[in-house]
Amino acid sequence: MTRDELLAKYSAGMRDFSGANLSGANLSGTNLWGVDLWGADLSGANLSGANLTGADLSGADLCEANLNRANLIGANLS
């Protein structure tokens, strides 16, 4: 899934992206407040400056993901 596809779905009200393949996606600065990314592949994704407040990242693959300055307040990282 590309950034544009994710943002279009997010804008349409979708918040469940569990299991999505976002490996290598450039999501820097993106507002992903409250999204469900349970088990998603975010390996190598650029999430720098992204708003992940309250996001569910449990079981997500964050290997080599850039989380620099990402807002992770209330995010589930288990």
All heavy atoms as a GROMACS GRO file, in nm:
protein
  553
    1MET      N    1   0.085  -0.118   0.000
    1MET     CA    2   0.000   0.000   0.000
    1MET      C    3   0.089   0.124   0.000
    1MET      O    4   0.188   0.130   0.072
    1MET     CB    5  -0.089  -0.002   0.125
    1MET     CG    6  -0.181   0.117   0.136
    1MET     SD    7  -0.287   0.120   0.284
    1MET     CE    8  -0.364  -0.039   0.277
    2THR      N    9   0.053   0.220  -0.079
    2THR     CA   10   0.131   0.344  -0.085
    2THR      C   11   0.076   0.445   0.015
    2THR      O   12  -0.034   0.430   0.068
    2THR     CB   13   0.124   0.407  -0.225
    2THR    OG1   14  -0.010   0.451  -0.249
    2THR    CG2   15   0.169   0.309  -0.333
    3ARG      N   16   0.152   0.552   0.036
    3ARG     CA   17   0.109   0.660   0.125
    3ARG      C   18  -0.023   0.719   0.076
    3ARG      O   19  -0.114   0.742   0.154
    3ARG     CB   20   0.216   0.768   0.131
    3ARG     CG   21   0.175   0.890   0.209
    3ARG     CD   22   0.273   1.004   0.192
    3ARG     NE   23   0.222   1.123   0.256
    3ARG     CZ   24   0.289   1.196   0.341
    3ARG    NH1   25   0.411   1.164   0.374
    3ARG    NH2   26   0.235   1.302   0.395
    4ASP      N   27  -0.034   0.743  -0.054
    4ASP     CA   28  -0.155   0.803  -0.109
    4ASP      C   29  -0.277   0.714  -0.089
    4ASP      O   30  -0.386   0.762  -0.058
    4ASP     CB   31  -0.137   0.836  -0.258
    4ASP     CG   32  -0.037   0.948  -0.281
    4ASP    OD1   33  -0.015   1.029  -0.187
    4ASP    OD2   34   0.018   0.957  -0.391
    5GLU      N   35  -0.259   0.582  -0.106
    5GLU     CA   36  -0.370   0.489  -0.084
    5GLU      C   37  -0.413   0.489   0.062
    5GLU      O   38  -0.531   0.493   0.093
    5GLU     CB   39  -0.329   0.348  -0.127
    5GLU     CG   40  -0.310   0.330  -0.275
    5GLU     CD   41  -0.246   0.199  -0.314
    5GLU    OE1   42  -0.174   0.138  -0.230
    5GLU    OE2   43  -0.266   0.157  -0.428
    6LEU      N   44  -0.314   0.486   0.152
    6LEU     CA   45  -0.344   0.487   0.294
    6LEU      C   46  -0.416   0.616   0.332
    6LEU      O   47  -0.517   0.613   0.402
    6LEU     CB   48  -0.216   0.472   0.376
    6LEU     CG   49  -0.236   0.471   0.527
    6LEU    CD1   50  -0.155   0.361   0.590
    6LEU    CD2   51  -0.198   0.604   0.588
    7LEU      N   52  -0.366   0.732   0.284
    7LEU     CA   53  -0.428   0.859   0.319
    7LEU      C   54  -0.568   0.872   0.263
    7LEU      O   55  -0.656   0.929   0.329
    7LEU     CB   56  -0.340   0.975   0.272
    7LEU     CG   57  -0.208   0.992   0.348
    7LEU    CD1   58  -0.126   1.105   0.288
    7LEU    CD2   59  -0.231   1.014   0.495
    8ALA      N   60  -0.592   0.819   0.145
    8ALA     CA   61  -0.726   0.823   0.087
    8ALA      C   62  -0.824   0.742   0.172
    8ALA      O   63  -0.936   0.787   0.200
    8ALA     CB   64  -0.724   0.770  -0.056
    9LYS      N   65  -0.780   0.625   0.216
    9LYS     CA   66  -0.865   0.539   0.300
    9LYS      C   67  -0.885   0.603   0.437
    9LYS      O   68  -0.994   0.598   0.493
    9LYS     CB   69  -0.805   0.399   0.312
    9LYS     CG   70  -0.811   0.323   0.181
    9LYS     CD   71  -0.748   0.186   0.193
    9LYS     CE   72  -0.755   0.115   0.059
    9LYS     NZ   73  -0.708  -0.022   0.067
   10TYR      N   74  -0.778   0.662   0.491
   10TYR     CA   75  -0.786   0.729   0.621
   10TYR      C   76  -0.884   0.847   0.613
   10TYR      O   77  -0.967   0.865   0.701
   10TYR     CB   78  -0.647   0.777   0.666
   10TYR     CG   79  -0.642   0.837   0.804
   10TYR    CD1   80  -0.621   0.756   0.915
   10TYR    CD2   81  -0.656   0.973   0.824
   10TYR    CE1   82  -0.616   0.810   1.043
   10TYR    CE2   83  -0.651   1.028   0.951
   10TYR     CZ   84  -0.630   0.946   1.060
   10TYR     OH   85  -0.625   1.001   1.186
   11SER      N   86  -0.875   0.924   0.506
   11SER     CA   87  -0.965   1.038   0.487
   11SER      C   88  -1.111   0.995   0.474
   11SER      O   89  -1.203   1.068   0.509
   11SER     CB   90  -0.926   1.118   0.363
   11SER     OG   91  -0.800   1.178   0.382
   12ALA      N   92  -1.130   0.874   0.421
   12ALA     CA   93  -1.266   0.820   0.406
   12ALA      C   94  -1.319   0.759   0.535
   12ALA      O   95  -1.430   0.707   0.539
   12ALA     CB   96  -1.268   0.717   0.294
   13GLY      N   97  -1.237   0.764   0.642
   13GLY     CA   98  -1.280   0.715   0.772
   13GLY      C   99  -1.225   0.579   0.812
   13GLY      O  100  -1.250   0.532   0.922
   14MET      N  101  -1.150   0.515   0.726
   14MET     CA  102  -1.092   0.385   0.760
   14MET      C  103  -0.980   0.403   0.861
   14MET      O  104  -0.897   0.493   0.847
   14MET     CB  105  -1.039   0.317   0.635
   14MET     CG  106  -0.986   0.179   0.658
   14MET     SD  107  -0.940   0.102   0.500
   14MET     CE  108  -0.865  -0.048   0.560
   15ARG      N  109  -0.980   0.320   0.965
   15ARG     CA  110  -0.875   0.326   1.066
   15ARG      C  111  -0.809   0.190   1.087
   15ARG      O  112  -0.712   0.178   1.158
   15ARG     CB  113  -0.931   0.375   1.202
   15ARG     CG  114  -0.988   0.517   1.199
   15ARG     CD  115  -0.880   0.619   1.167
   15ARG     NE  116  -0.928   0.756   1.169
   15ARG     CZ  117  -0.970   0.823   1.062
   15ARG    NH1  118  -0.971   0.765   0.944
   15ARG    NH2  119  -1.010   0.948   1.072
   16ASP      N  120  -0.863   0.085   1.026
   16ASP     CA  121  -0.809  -0.050   1.044
   16ASP      C  122  -0.718  -0.086   0.927
   16ASP      O  123  -0.764  -0.116   0.817
   16ASP     CB  124  -0.922  -0.151   1.056
   16ASP     CG  125  -0.871  -0.291   1.089
   16ASP    OD1  126  -0.749  -0.312   1.097
   16ASP    OD2  127  -0.956  -0.381   1.108
   17PHE      N  128  -0.589  -0.080   0.954
   17PHE     CA  129  -0.488  -0.118   0.856
   17PHE      C  130  -0.407  -0.236   0.908
   17PHE      O  131  -0.291  -0.252   0.873
   17PHE     CB  132  -0.397   0.002   0.826
   17PHE     CG  133  -0.471   0.118   0.766
   17PHE    CD1  134  -0.511   0.225   0.845
   17PHE    CD2  135  -0.503   0.121   0.632
   17PHE    CE1  136  -0.580   0.332   0.792
   17PHE    CE2  137  -0.572   0.227   0.576
   17PHE     CZ  138  -0.611   0.333   0.657
   18SER      N  139  -0.470  -0.317   0.992
   18SER     CA  140  -0.400  -0.432   1.049
   18SER      C  141  -0.354  -0.525   0.937
   18SER      O  142  -0.428  -0.550   0.842
   18SER     CB  143  -0.488  -0.505   1.150
   18SER     OG  144  -0.611  -0.542   1.092
   19GLY      N  145  -0.231  -0.570   0.948
   19GLY     CA  146  -0.173  -0.661   0.851
   19GLY      C  147  -0.132  -0.596   0.720
   19GLY      O  148  -0.087  -0.666   0.629
   20ALA      N  149  -0.145  -0.466   0.708
   20ALA     CA  150  -0.111  -0.398   0.582
   20ALA      C  151   0.038  -0.405   0.554
   20ALA      O  152   0.120  -0.405   0.645
   20ALA     CB  153  -0.155  -0.252   0.587
   21ASN      N  154   0.072  -0.411   0.426
   21ASN     CA  155   0.212  -0.408   0.386
   21ASN      C  156   0.249  -0.264   0.353
   21ASN      O  157   0.213  -0.214   0.247
   21ASN     CB  158   0.236  -0.499   0.266
   21ASN     CG  159   0.382  -0.502   0.225
   21ASN    OD1  160   0.465  -0.428   0.278
   21ASN    ND2  161   0.415  -0.587   0.132
   22LEU      N  162   0.318  -0.200   0.445
   22LEU     CA  163   0.364  -0.062   0.428
   22LEU      C  164   0.516  -0.056   0.434
   22LEU      O  165   0.574   0.047   0.466
   22LEU     CB  166   0.302   0.027   0.536
   22LEU     CG  167   0.150   0.042   0.526
   22LEU    CD1  168   0.092   0.093   0.657
   22LEU    CD2  169   0.113   0.134   0.413
   23SER      N  170   0.581  -0.167   0.401
   23SER     CA  171   0.726  -0.172   0.408
   23SER      C  172   0.786  -0.069   0.312
   23SER      O  173   0.744  -0.057   0.198
   23SER     CB  174   0.778  -0.312   0.375
   23SER     OG  175   0.744  -0.348   0.243
   24GLY      N  176   0.878   0.009   0.365
   24GLY     CA  177   0.947   0.110   0.287
   24GLY      C  178   0.863   0.233   0.252
   24GLY      O  179   0.911   0.321   0.182
   25ALA      N  180   0.741   0.240   0.301
   25ALA     CA  181   0.654   0.355   0.270
   25ALA      C  182   0.705   0.482   0.335
   25ALA      O  183   0.757   0.480   0.447
   25ALA     CB  184   0.511   0.327   0.316
   26ASN      N  185   0.690   0.593   0.266
   26ASN     CA  186   0.727   0.723   0.322
   26ASN      C  187   0.603   0.785   0.385
   26ASN      O  188   0.518   0.841   0.315
   26ASN     CB  189   0.784   0.816   0.215
   26ASN     CG  190   0.825   0.949   0.272
   26ASN    OD1  191   0.820   0.972   0.393
   26ASN    ND2  192   0.867   1.039   0.186
   27LEU      N  193   0.590   0.771   0.516
   27LEU     CA  194   0.476   0.822   0.591
   27LEU      C  195   0.519   0.936   0.683
   27LEU      O  196   0.452   0.965   0.782
   27LEU     CB  197   0.411   0.709   0.671
   27LEU     CG  198   0.359   0.592   0.586
   27LEU    CD1  199   0.319   0.475   0.675
   27LEU    CD2  200   0.242   0.636   0.500
   28SER      N  201   0.630   1.000   0.650
   28SER     CA  202   0.681   1.107   0.735
   28SER      C  203   0.580   1.221   0.745
   28SER      O  204   0.519   1.260   0.645
   28SER     CB  205   0.815   1.160   0.682
   28SER     OG  206   0.799   1.219   0.556
   29GLY      N  207   0.560   1.267   0.867
   29GLY     CA  208   0.471   1.379   0.892
   29GLY      C  209   0.323   1.348   0.877
   29GLY      O  210   0.239   1.437   0.884
   30THR      N  211   0.288   1.223   0.856
   30THR     CA  212   0.149   1.184   0.833
   30THR      C  213   0.071   1.176   0.964
   30THR      O  214   0.122   1.128   1.064
   30THR     CB  215   0.145   1.047   0.762
   30THR    OG1  216   0.222   1.055   0.644
   30THR    CG2  217   0.004   1.007   0.727
   31ASN      N  218  -0.054   1.220   0.962
   31ASN     CA  219  -0.142   1.208   1.078
   31ASN      C  220  -0.210   1.072   1.073
   31ASN      O  221  -0.298   1.048   0.990
   31ASN     CB  222  -0.247   1.319   1.079
   31ASN     CG  223  -0.338   1.309   1.200
   31ASN    OD1  224  -0.306   1.241   1.297
   31ASN    ND2  225  -0.450   1.375   1.195
   32LEU      N  226  -0.166   0.983   1.162
   32LEU     CA  227  -0.223   0.849   1.170
   32LEU      C  228  -0.282   0.825   1.309
   32LEU      O  229  -0.273   0.716   1.364
   32LEU     CB  230  -0.116   0.744   1.137
   32LEU     CG  231  -0.058   0.752   0.996
   32LEU    CD1  232   0.060   0.658   0.980
   32LEU    CD2  233  -0.165   0.723   0.893
   33TRP      N  234  -0.342   0.928   1.364
   33TRP     CA  235  -0.398   0.923   1.498
   33TRP      C  236  -0.501   0.810   1.508
   33TRP      O  237  -0.593   0.800   1.428
   33TRP     CB  238  -0.466   1.057   1.529
   33TRP     CG  239  -0.525   1.064   1.665
   33TRP    CD1  240  -0.462   1.105   1.778
   33TRP    CD2  241  -0.657   1.031   1.704
   33TRP    NE1  242  -0.547   1.099   1.885
   33TRP    CE2  243  -0.669   1.052   1.841
   33TRP    CE3  244  -0.767   0.982   1.635
   33TRP    CZ2  245  -0.786   1.028   1.912
   33TRP    CZ3  246  -0.885   0.957   1.705
   33TRP    CH2  247  -0.892   0.981   1.842
   34GLY      N  248  -0.479   0.722   1.606
   34GLY     CA  249  -0.575   0.617   1.638
   34GLY      C  250  -0.586   0.504   1.538
   34GLY      O  251  -0.682   0.427   1.543
   35VAL      N  252  -0.491   0.488   1.447
   35VAL     CA  253  -0.501   0.381   1.349
   35VAL      C  254  -0.465   0.246   1.409
   35VAL      O  255  -0.391   0.236   1.507
   35VAL     CB  256  -0.413   0.405   1.224
   35VAL    CG1  257  -0.458   0.526   1.147
   35VAL    CG2  258  -0.268   0.412   1.259
   36ASP      N  259  -0.520   0.141   1.350
   36ASP     CA  260  -0.490   0.004   1.390
   36ASP      C  261  -0.391  -0.051   1.289
   36ASP      O  262  -0.426  -0.077   1.174
   36ASP     CB  263  -0.617  -0.080   1.391
   36ASP     CG  264  -0.593  -0.223   1.435
   36ASP    OD1  265  -0.476  -0.261   1.459
   36ASP    OD2  266  -0.692  -0.298   1.446
   37LEU      N  267  -0.266  -0.064   1.330
   37LEU     CA  268  -0.161  -0.120   1.247
   37LEU      C  269  -0.110  -0.252   1.306
   37LEU      O  270   0.004  -0.290   1.287
   37LEU     CB  271  -0.046  -0.019   1.232
   37LEU     CG  272  -0.079   0.104   1.149
   37LEU    CD1  273   0.025   0.213   1.170
   37LEU    CD2  274  -0.090   0.068   1.002
   38TRP      N  275  -0.200  -0.321   1.376
   38TRP     CA  276  -0.165  -0.448   1.438
   38TRP      C  277  -0.111  -0.542   1.330
   38TRP      O  278  -0.174  -0.564   1.228
   38TRP     CB  279  -0.288  -0.511   1.504
   38TRP     CG  280  -0.260  -0.642   1.568
   38TRP    CD1  281  -0.218  -0.663   1.695
   38TRP    CD2  282  -0.271  -0.771   1.507
   38TRP    NE1  283  -0.202  -0.796   1.718
   38TRP    CE2  284  -0.233  -0.865   1.603
   38TRP    CE3  285  -0.307  -0.814   1.381
   38TRP    CZ2  286  -0.232  -1.001   1.578
   38TRP    CZ3  287  -0.304  -0.950   1.355
   38TRP    CH2  288  -0.268  -1.042   1.453
   39GLY      N  289   0.009  -0.594   1.353
   39GLY     CA  290   0.069  -0.692   1.263
   39GLY      C  291   0.109  -0.638   1.128
   39GLY      O  292   0.141  -0.714   1.037
   40ALA      N  293   0.107  -0.507   1.110
   40ALA     CA  294   0.143  -0.447   0.980
   40ALA      C  295   0.293  -0.457   0.956
   40ALA      O  296   0.373  -0.460   1.050
   40ALA     CB  297   0.099  -0.302   0.975
   41ASP      N  298   0.330  -0.462   0.830
   41ASP     CA  299   0.472  -0.462   0.793
   41ASP      C  300   0.513  -0.318   0.766
   41ASP      O  301   0.480  -0.260   0.663
   41ASP     CB  302   0.495  -0.547   0.668
   41ASP     CG  303   0.642  -0.556   0.630
   41ASP    OD1  304   0.726  -0.493   0.697
   41ASP    OD2  305   0.672  -0.627   0.532
   42LEU      N  306   0.583  -0.260   0.863
   42LEU     CA  307   0.634  -0.123   0.853
   42LEU      C  308   0.786  -0.123   0.844
   42LEU      O  309   0.850  -0.021   0.870
   42LEU     CB  310   0.588  -0.041   0.973
   42LEU     CG  311   0.437  -0.016   0.982
   42LEU    CD1  312   0.396   0.026   1.122
   42LEU    CD2  313   0.395   0.087   0.880
   43SER      N  314   0.843  -0.237   0.807
   43SER     CA  315   0.989  -0.246   0.801
   43SER      C  316   1.043  -0.147   0.698
   43SER      O  317   0.993  -0.134   0.588
   43SER     CB  318   1.032  -0.389   0.763
   43SER     OG  319   0.976  -0.427   0.638
   44GLY      N  320   1.141  -0.070   0.742
   44GLY     CA  321   1.203   0.029   0.656
   44GLY      C  322   1.117   0.150   0.624
   44GLY      O  323   1.156   0.234   0.544
   45ALA      N  324   1.000   0.160   0.686
   45ALA     CA  325   0.911   0.274   0.660
   45ALA      C  326   0.965   0.401   0.726
   45ALA      O  327   1.029   0.396   0.831
   45ALA     CB  328   0.771   0.245   0.712
   46ASN      N  329   0.939   0.514   0.664
   46ASN     CA  330   0.978   0.642   0.720
   46ASN      C  331   0.857   0.701   0.792
   46ASN      O  332   0.763   0.748   0.727
   46ASN     CB  333   1.027   0.737   0.611
   46ASN     CG  334   1.072   0.870   0.666
   46ASN    OD1  335   1.068   0.895   0.786
   46ASN    ND2  336   1.116   0.957   0.579
   47LEU      N  337   0.858   0.694   0.924
   47LEU     CA  338   0.750   0.746   1.008
   47LEU      C  339   0.797   0.869   1.086
   47LEU      O  340   0.735   0.906   1.185
   47LEU     CB  341   0.701   0.637   1.104
   47LEU     CG  342   0.637   0.516   1.036
   47LEU    CD1  343   0.636   0.397   1.131
   47LEU    CD2  344   0.498   0.549   0.991
   48SER      N  345   0.905   0.931   1.041
   48SER     CA  346   0.958   1.046   1.114
   48SER      C  347   0.855   1.158   1.117
   48SER      O  348   0.793   1.191   1.017
   48SER     CB  349   1.088   1.096   1.050
   48SER     OG  350   1.065   1.140   0.918
   49GLY      N  351   0.832   1.210   1.236
   49GLY     CA  352   0.738   1.319   1.254
   49GLY      C  353   0.592   1.280   1.240
   49GLY      O  354   0.504   1.367   1.243
   50ALA      N  355   0.563   1.153   1.222
   50ALA     CA  356   0.424   1.108   1.208
   50ALA      C  357   0.350   1.116   1.341
   50ALA      O  358   0.411   1.098   1.447
   50ALA     CB  359   0.418   0.966   1.154
   51ASN      N  360   0.222   1.142   1.336
   51ASN     CA  361   0.139   1.143   1.456
   51ASN      C  362   0.075   1.006   1.470
   51ASN      O  363  -0.020   0.973   1.398
   51ASN     CB  364   0.032   1.251   1.449
   51ASN     CG  365  -0.055   1.254   1.573
   51ASN    OD1  366  -0.025   1.189   1.673
   51ASN    ND2  367  -0.163   1.328   1.567
   52LEU      N  368   0.127   0.924   1.562
   52LEU     CA  369   0.076   0.790   1.587
   52LEU      C  370   0.011   0.783   1.725
   52LEU      O  371   0.007   0.677   1.787
   52LEU     CB  372   0.189   0.689   1.575
   52LEU     CG  373   0.248   0.676   1.433
   52LEU    CD1  374   0.385   0.610   1.437
   52LEU    CD2  375   0.153   0.599   1.344
   53THR      N  376  -0.043   0.895   1.772
   53THR     CA  377  -0.109   0.900   1.902
   53THR      C  378  -0.220   0.796   1.907
   53THR      O  379  -0.307   0.792   1.820
   53THR     CB  380  -0.170   1.040   1.926
   53THR    OG1  381  -0.065   1.137   1.920
   53THR    CG2  382  -0.238   1.047   2.062
   54GLY      N  383  -0.214   0.709   2.007
   54GLY     CA  384  -0.319   0.610   2.028
   54GLY      C  385  -0.322   0.499   1.925
   54GLY      O  386  -0.415   0.419   1.922
   55ALA      N  387  -0.221   0.490   1.841
   55ALA     CA  388  -0.218   0.385   1.737
   55ALA      C  389  -0.187   0.249   1.799
   55ALA      O  390  -0.118   0.239   1.900
   55ALA     CB  391  -0.113   0.419   1.632
   56ASP      N  392  -0.241   0.144   1.738
   56ASP     CA  393  -0.209   0.008   1.780
   56ASP      C  394  -0.103  -0.046   1.686
   56ASP      O  395  -0.129  -0.077   1.571
   56ASP     CB  396  -0.333  -0.081   1.775
   56ASP     CG  397  -0.306  -0.222   1.826
   56ASP    OD1  398  -0.192  -0.251   1.867
   56ASP    OD2  399  -0.401  -0.303   1.826
   57LEU      N  400   0.019  -0.054   1.737
   57LEU     CA  401   0.133  -0.106   1.661
   57LEU      C  402   0.177  -0.242   1.714
   57LEU      O  403   0.287  -0.288   1.683
   57LEU     CB  404   0.250  -0.007   1.667
   57LEU     CG  405   0.224   0.129   1.602
   57LEU    CD1  406   0.326   0.232   1.649
   57LEU    CD2  407   0.225   0.117   1.451
   58SER      N  408   0.091  -0.306   1.792
   58SER     CA  409   0.129  -0.435   1.851
   58SER      C  410   0.150  -0.538   1.739
   58SER      O  411   0.073  -0.546   1.644
   58SER     CB  412   0.022  -0.483   1.950
   58SER     OG  413  -0.105  -0.493   1.889
   59GLY      N  414   0.258  -0.609   1.749
   59GLY     CA  415   0.291  -0.711   1.651
   59GLY      C  416   0.339  -0.657   1.518
   59GLY      O  417   0.365  -0.734   1.426
   60ALA      N  418   0.349  -0.526   1.504
   60ALA     CA  419   0.395  -0.467   1.377
   60ALA      C  420   0.545  -0.487   1.361
   60ALA      O  421   0.620  -0.486   1.459
   60ALA     CB  422   0.361  -0.319   1.372
   61ASP      N  423   0.589  -0.506   1.238
   61ASP     CA  424   0.731  -0.517   1.207
   61ASP      C  425   0.785  -0.376   1.186
   61ASP      O  426   0.755  -0.312   1.086
   61ASP     CB  427   0.751  -0.601   1.082
   61ASP     CG  428   0.899  -0.622   1.047
   61ASP    OD1  429   0.986  -0.559   1.110
   61ASP    OD2  430   0.926  -0.701   0.956
   62LEU      N  431   0.861  -0.328   1.283
   62LEU     CA  432   0.919  -0.194   1.278
   62LEU      C  433   1.070  -0.198   1.252
   62LEU      O  434   1.139  -0.099   1.274
   62LEU     CB  435   0.890  -0.119   1.408
   62LEU     CG  436   0.742  -0.090   1.435
   62LEU    CD1  437   0.721  -0.045   1.579
   62LEU    CD2  438   0.690   0.014   1.337
   63CYS      N  439   1.119  -0.311   1.203
   63CYS     CA  440   1.261  -0.328   1.177
   63CYS      C  441   1.309  -0.221   1.078
   63CYS      O  442   1.254  -0.206   0.970
   63CYS     CB  443   1.286  -0.467   1.120
   63CYS     SG  444   1.459  -0.504   1.090
   64GLU      N  445   1.408  -0.145   1.120
   64GLU     CA  446   1.469  -0.038   1.042
   64GLU      C  447   1.372   0.074   1.006
   64GLU      O  448   1.398   0.153   0.914
   64GLU     CB  449   1.538  -0.093   0.918
   64GLU     CG  450   1.653  -0.187   0.952
   64GLU     CD  451   1.731  -0.234   0.831
   64GLU    OE1  452   1.730  -0.165   0.728
   64GLU    OE2  453   1.793  -0.341   0.840
   65ALA      N  454   1.259   0.083   1.075
   65ALA     CA  455   1.166   0.195   1.053
   65ALA      C  456   1.223   0.320   1.119
   65ALA      O  457   1.285   0.313   1.225
   65ALA     CB  458   1.029   0.163   1.111
   66ASN      N  459   1.203   0.434   1.057
   66ASN     CA  460   1.248   0.562   1.112
   66ASN      C  461   1.133   0.623   1.193
   66ASN      O  462   1.033   0.664   1.135
   66ASN     CB  463   1.290   0.656   1.000
   66ASN     CG  464   1.339   0.790   1.049
   66ASN    OD1  465   1.331   0.821   1.168
   66ASN    ND2  466   1.390   0.870   0.959
   67LEU      N  467   1.148   0.625   1.325
   67LEU     CA  468   1.047   0.681   1.415
   67LEU      C  469   1.095   0.811   1.478
   67LEU      O  470   1.038   0.856   1.577
   67LEU     CB  471   1.012   0.579   1.523
   67LEU     CG  472   0.942   0.453   1.472
   67LEU    CD1  473   0.944   0.343   1.577
   67LEU    CD2  474   0.801   0.484   1.430
   68ASN      N  475   1.196   0.872   1.418
   68ASN     CA  476   1.250   0.997   1.470
   68ASN      C  477   1.141   1.103   1.478
   68ASN      O  478   1.074   1.131   1.379
   68ASN     CB  479   1.365   1.043   1.380
   68ASN     CG  480   1.441   1.160   1.437
   68ASN    OD1  481   1.455   1.172   1.558
   68ASN    ND2  482   1.490   1.245   1.350
   69ARG      N  483   1.122   1.162   1.595
   69ARG     CA  484   1.024   1.268   1.622
   69ARG      C  485   0.879   1.223   1.603
   69ARG      O  486   0.789   1.308   1.596
   69ARG     CB  487   1.053   1.393   1.540
   69ARG     CG  488   1.186   1.459   1.569
   69ARG     CD  489   1.210   1.588   1.488
   69ARG     NE  490   1.156   1.590   1.354
   69ARG     CZ  491   1.218   1.543   1.245
   69ARG    NH1  492   1.337   1.488   1.256
   69ARG    NH2  493   1.162   1.554   1.127
   70ALA      N  494   0.853   1.094   1.590
   70ALA     CA  495   0.715   1.046   1.579
   70ALA      C  496   0.646   1.062   1.714
   70ALA      O  497   0.707   1.041   1.819
   70ALA     CB  498   0.712   0.901   1.534
   71ASN      N  499   0.519   1.099   1.712
   71ASN     CA  500   0.440   1.111   1.834
   71ASN      C  501   0.379   0.975   1.863
   71ASN      O  502   0.290   0.929   1.791
   71ASN     CB  503   0.332   1.216   1.818
   71ASN     CG  504   0.253   1.239   1.945
   71ASN    OD1  505   0.262   1.161   2.038
   71ASN    ND2  506   0.176   1.345   1.948
   72LEU      N  507   0.427   0.910   1.968
   72LEU     CA  508   0.382   0.776   2.006
   72LEU      C  509   0.305   0.777   2.138
   72LEU      O  510   0.291   0.672   2.202
   72LEU     CB  511   0.501   0.680   2.013
   72LEU     CG  512   0.575   0.659   1.882
   72LEU    CD1  513   0.709   0.591   1.906
   72LEU    CD2  514   0.490   0.580   1.786
   73ILE      N  515   0.253   0.891   2.178
   73ILE     CA  516   0.178   0.900   2.304
   73ILE      C  517   0.057   0.809   2.298
   73ILE      O  518  -0.024   0.817   2.206
   73ILE     CB  519   0.136   1.046   2.333
   73ILE    CG1  520   0.260   1.132   2.358
   73ILE    CG2  521   0.041   1.052   2.452
   73ILE    CD1  522   0.231   1.280   2.371
   74GLY      N  523   0.048   0.719   2.394
   74GLY     CA  524  -0.065   0.627   2.403
   74GLY      C  525  -0.064   0.516   2.299
   74GLY      O  526  -0.160   0.440   2.292
   75ALA      N  527   0.041   0.506   2.221
   75ALA     CA  528   0.050   0.399   2.120
   75ALA      C  529   0.080   0.266   2.187
   75ALA      O  530   0.155   0.261   2.285
   75ALA     CB  531   0.155   0.432   2.016
   76ASN      N  532   0.026   0.159   2.135
   76ASN     CA  533   0.052   0.025   2.184
   76ASN      C  534   0.165  -0.033   2.101
   76ASN      O  535   0.149  -0.059   1.982
   76ASN     CB  536  -0.074  -0.062   2.170
   76ASN     CG  537  -0.054  -0.201   2.224
   76ASN    OD1  538   0.056  -0.242   2.258
   76ASN    ND2  539  -0.161  -0.278   2.228
   77LEU      N  540   0.280  -0.054   2.166
   77LEU     CA  541   0.398  -0.106   2.099
   77LEU      C  542   0.434  -0.247   2.145
   77LEU      O  543   0.545  -0.292   2.125
   77LEU     CB  544   0.518  -0.013   2.122
   77LEU     CG  545   0.504   0.127   2.062
   77LEU    CD1  546   0.610   0.220   2.118
   77LEU    CD2  547   0.511   0.122   1.912
   78SER      N  548   0.338  -0.315   2.206
   78SER     CA  549   0.368  -0.449   2.259
   78SER      C  550   0.386  -0.551   2.148
   78SER      O  551   0.345  -0.532   2.036
   78SER     CB  552   0.257  -0.494   2.352
   78SER     OG  553   0.133  -0.500   2.287
   0.00000   0.00000   0.00000
